[in-house]
Amino acid sequence: MKGIKLSDLCKELDLEIIKKSSDFDEVFITNAQVNRPGIQLAGFYEQFPFKRLQIIGKTENVYLNSMDNSMRYERVRGILSYKIPCLIFSHNQEINEEIIDLADYYDRTLLRSARSTTRLISKIDDKLEYVLSEEISMHAGLMEIYGVGVLIIGKSSVGKSETALDLIIRGHRLVADDVVEVRKLERGLMGQAPKNIRHFLEIRGIGILDIQRLYGVGSVKSQTEIDMVIALEQWDDDKEYDRLGIDDEYTEILGVKVNQITVPVKPGRNVAMIVEVAVRNFRQRSFGYNAALELNKRLIADMQNESQS
């Protein structure tokens, strides 16, 4: 089952631990949603999503403090009596001793964050969406070129790593070589390298290269969205390659359609330069300009003028 340990989430989001439950190190978060228990503080517990992370923002805390002691005790007790993963207070809010005592009695975890409620929820959402997302591993390379995430695919020995190295020398950034972990997020596909091979690149005849040490921290990136795919393949004299680029080609990854360009490889071709131009052209198309269509319009206009003269 996909998820993240509560202890790891605390470290990554810099959450202050006020009170640990006895099973703190075993609590595993598998629900991507959070809950602000305002309606529960009003005494309504039907359909209470208690398996989610529970967050007390400023509004909830002001409401709590407006109650008399006995009512506040009962409402907090009502929430903590459920087996919630934890109760998080945002804005570094002060937590009443009676709440800490109730958390101790019911063996629940209390946490606190310096972030605002909205910012905290956004951070939690991003992290949980990532760890719970659908993912695959692909034999490919991944580069960021002119701010565009480019997945470079092709058979072994077609020149993916050599192309990546040439692009790095040209000032672009390596994300992954040989193996790319691809995750499907709401905003699209995100790719990164496995941790143990991150920032390393293999060149046949030389061996393993540490790109960050060779070219500096600006030459690498930990992850990037995948905006387009470049498919490298050995040049085939019997194959008719696209020479106009009017029609878009797509490939599907985890159910997401991604623009793909096939680049034939043969000795003497500067593949890195072609990839750069392909990315520039992709960006132009993204802004609504297609050079092939523009040329086609001009040719049609010229033929129409000739037929009228």
URVENRA-V120780 format. One record per residue. RES is the residue in one small letter. PHI is phi in degrees with one decimal (NA if undefined). Layout:
<<RES/PHI> <RES/PHI>>
This chain:
<<m/NA> <k/-78.6> <g/165.7> <i/-144.6> <k/-68.1> <l/-59.0> <s/-62.0> <d/-70.0> <l/-63.2> <c/-60.9> <k/-66.3> <e/-70.1> <l/-102.0> <d/55.0> <l/-90.1> <e/-80.2> <i/-90.7> <i/-89.0> <k/-149.9> <k/-95.5> <s/-79.5> <s/-65.8> <d/-105.5> <f/-51.7> <d/-74.2> <e/-105.4> <v/-65.4> <f/-119.9> <i/-89.3> <t/-121.4> <n/-107.3> <a/-78.2> <q/-98.1> <v/-117.8> <n/-135.7> <r/-101.8> <p/-79.9> <g/-64.4> <i/-68.6> <q/-71.7> <l/-67.2> <a/-84.6> <g/99.6> <f/-107.4> <y/-112.9> <e/-66.4> <q/60.6> <f/-67.2> <p/-79.7> <f/-73.1> <k/-78.6> <r/-85.0> <l/-66.0> <q/-104.8> <i/-120.5> <i/-101.3> <g/-88.3> <k/-62.0> <t/-61.4> <e/-64.7> <n/-71.3> <v/-62.7> <y/-62.6> <l/-59.1> <n/-73.2> <s/-80.4> <m/-82.7> <d/-76.0> <n/-58.0> <s/-68.0> <m/-68.2> <r/-58.8> <y/-59.5> <e/-67.3> <r/-69.6> <v/-68.5> <r/-59.5> <g/-59.5> <i/-72.2> <l/-73.0> <s/-71.7> <y/-82.5> <k/-82.7> <i/-78.4> <p/-63.5> <c/-175.1> <l/-122.5> <i/-112.4> <f/-101.2> <s/-90.1> <h/58.0> <n/55.0> <q/-68.9> <e/-71.3> <i/-109.5> <n/-59.7> <e/-60.9> <e/-65.8> <i/-70.1> <i/-64.2> <d/-63.4> <l/-66.8> <a/-63.5> <d/-67.3> <y/-65.5> <y/-90.8> <d/59.4> <r/-116.2> <t/-88.4> <l/-112.6> <l/-129.3> <r/-141.0> <s/-126.9> <a/-80.4> <r/-73.0> <s/-66.8> <t/-61.2> <t/-61.5> <r/-66.5> <l/-63.2> <i/-62.4> <s/-61.7> <k/-63.4> <i/-64.4> <d/-58.1> <d/-60.6> <k/-67.2> <l/-69.7> <e/-59.9> <y/-67.2> <v/-72.2> <l/-97.3> <s/-74.2> <e/-69.6> <e/-146.1> <i/-141.5> <s/-108.9> <m/-122.8> <h/-81.3> <a/-166.4> <g/-118.8> <l/-138.2> <m/-128.6> <e/-106.9> <i/-123.5> <y/53.0> <g/80.2> <v/-105.7> <g/-79.4> <v/-117.6> <l/-89.8> <i/-104.6> <i/-115.7> <g/152.8> <k/-67.0> <s/-57.5> <s/70.0> <v/-79.1> <g/113.9> <k/-64.0> <s/-69.8> <e/-65.1> <t/-64.7> <a/-60.3> <l/-63.2> <d/-62.0> <l/-68.6> <i/-62.7> <i/-62.3> <r/-80.0> <g/104.5> <h/-93.3> <r/-114.3> <l/-84.5> <v/-106.9> <a/-154.9> <d/-127.3> <d/79.6> <v/-129.5> <v/-122.0> <e/-89.1> <v/-109.3> <r/-118.6> <k/-97.7> <l/-108.9> <e/-61.1> <r/-85.4> <g/140.6> <l/-93.7> <m/-120.3> <g/-123.7> <q/-154.0> <a/-92.0> <p/-57.0> <k/-56.2> <n/-71.9> <i/-118.6> <r/-63.1> <h/75.7> <f/-101.5> <l/-140.5> <e/-105.2> <i/-119.9> <r/-60.8> <g/97.7> <i/-112.3> <g/115.9> <i/-88.2> <l/-116.2> <d/-94.5> <i/-64.5> <q/-62.8> <r/-73.9> <l/-76.4> <y/-121.3> <g/94.4> <v/-65.9> <g/-73.8> <s/-93.4> <v/-131.5> <k/-147.7> <s/-74.0> <q/-158.7> <t/-157.7> <e/-71.1> <i/-95.4> <d/-99.0> <m/-153.2> <v/-122.1> <i/-108.2> <a/-100.8> <l/-89.9> <e/-146.5> <q/-63.2> <w/-59.7> <d/-120.8> <d/-62.3> <d/-88.5> <k/-100.3> <e/-91.5> <y/-92.3> <d/-64.5> <r/-111.8> <l/-111.1> <g/76.4> <i/-75.4> <d/-90.5> <d/-84.1> <e/-111.9> <y/-129.8> <t/-127.1> <e/-114.9> <i/-127.6> <l/52.9> <g/81.4> <v/-104.9> <k/-78.9> <v/-126.7> <n/-60.3> <q/-126.9> <i/-125.2> <t/-95.8> <v/-116.4> <p/-73.8> <v/-112.3> <k/-153.6> <p/-54.4> <g/95.5> <r/-85.3> <n/-86.0> <v/-67.1> <a/-60.6> <m/-65.0> <i/-64.7> <v/-62.9> <e/-57.2> <v/-64.8> <a/-61.9> <v/-68.9> <r/-58.6> <n/-66.1> <f/-61.6> <r/-65.9> <q/-60.7> <r/-63.8> <s/-61.8> <f/-92.3> <g/98.8> <y/-110.5> <n/-121.5> <a/-59.9> <a/-63.6> <l/-67.7> <e/-63.6> <l/-63.6> <n/-61.4> <k/-62.4> <r/-64.6> <l/-64.3> <i/-64.8> <a/-63.6> <d/-63.3> <m/-65.2> <q/-66.7> <n/-64.4> <e/-65.6> <s/-71.0> <q/-87.1> <s/-89.5>>
